[in-house]
Structure formats: C-alpha cells, structure tokens
C-alpha cells in the first residue's frame, strides 16, 4: 500500500506536465502574442502527436482553449496555474542561488524541484529570501 509520501509524489508527477505546458504557453503568448503547437513541439522536443494529446487533456481540464489550426489560449484557470508555477519556479531558483548554486545550475534544477516542493517548504524558502537565515 502506497504511503502518503508516494501518493503525493505521484500526484506531483501528474500535474507536472500540465504546469510545464501552461507555463510555456503563457511565455509564448507574452513573447509573441500567440502560441501554436509547433512552438511546444520545438520547446519540449516531442512529437506533434504528444503535444496534441497533451493539449486535449489541458482542454478537457479547463486550462486551455483551442480549435484545429488555431492558436492555443489559456483560460483564466490556466493563467492562474501558469502564474503559480512561474512563482514557485522563481522562488526555488532564487533560493538555490542564495545557497551558492550557479545561476545556470539553479535554473536547471529548479525546473524539476518546483513541481515537488510543498507549500510549507516553499514558504520557508521565501522567508529565507525575504528575511535571511533564521537564527538559533
């Protein structure tokens, strides 16, 4: 029987792809005003079929809107998820850099950590960033 730790890890993995995609879609829209599936194919290094299947799941889950041969748009729910994911990423990356990790490594490492960090740990990271290291 799986423990709560394992259940949370599986749940985190399930939401990881959705978070990565909505973040990438939000970035593309911010940079170019539009996001098309081919951009996601190139960014993630996956096939069109993989992107199309993922976009269908995101659409089913109410995170994106699209139609055949049309750009991908985020719903309000998708925008909130992208924003939350981006903020977690920024906190984790800044915290790793505060530990002395190089900017390049912190950017790479934070990409995976952001999906698995608990609210408690993220809060502690943010407090250290805002207030410095706790004393005694």
Beta strands, then each sheet from edge to edge (+ up, - down):
strand 1: 64-65
strand 2: 73-74
sheet 1: 1+ 2-
end
